[in-house]
Amino acid sequence: MSVNDLTKLQKRLGIDFKNEGLLKQAMVHRSYLNEHPDFNVGHNERLEFLGDAVLEIIVTEFLYLNFMTTPEGDLTNWRASLVNAKMLYEVATEIGIESYLYLSKGETKDKDKKSRQFILANAVEALIGAIYLDQGIDTAKLFVLKNVVSKLDDILENQSYLDPKSRFQEKAQEMQGITPNYQIIDEEGPDHAKIFTVGLYLGEKLIITGQGSSKQEAQVDAAAKGLKKMNW
């Protein structure tokens, strides 16, 4: 990656970083450092940790101030739909950060794997953390409102904020009189970046599998796919 690459990224973001090293670090996946131990910046996991918290408080504040009569439970579901990995992957795709990532040769080849989606989603959180450190909360807020909170209208229109697990369970009990269950089928990756594969079952029958960076996320993914497969 050259300075020009990061300059292009800054133009795309509309942000001129005071410390370009923060932006660079936000793009560095741990796998790259395994192959380049002498690389001059660290990986993005600490920025991701910070960005996750910054993202959540900005989204929470927006929902709190703009939906004064909405119950807490609904606000929680809306927030979850805005800050989950699927949404952040969509944001990453729209702002085009994939070509700026520092990845190992193996990760570079695995472009179509589910793990790439989580890497991109995590990079968005790291980017938010970098913006916060470099530019402050106001610029971070502008970025989040423009790229994340702007998705809220679509979420509400499509009712995609409803919990897929609850919806699948209600439908399964209504249509077949069965309570679904979830079983872990596989775990991949190191402890800090595991990808779980979970099977969704109705009785003994495997309906579909889902993946996620946590067991809960994998279950939600399976339930969402199950709803589509069963035409529920």
Buried (B, 14 or more C-beta within 10 A) or exposed (E): EEEEEBBBBBEEBEBEBEEBBBBBBBBBBBBBBEEEEEEEBEBBBEBBEBBBEBBBBBBBEBBEEEEEEEEEEBBEBBBBBBBBBBBBBBBBEEBEBBEBBBBBEEBBEBEEBBBBBBBBBBBBBBBBBBBBBBBEEEBBBBBBBEBBBEBBEEBEEEEBBBBBBEBBBEBBEEEEEEEBEBEEBEEEEEEEBBBBBBBBBBEEEEBBBBBBBEBEBBBBBBBBBBBEEBEE
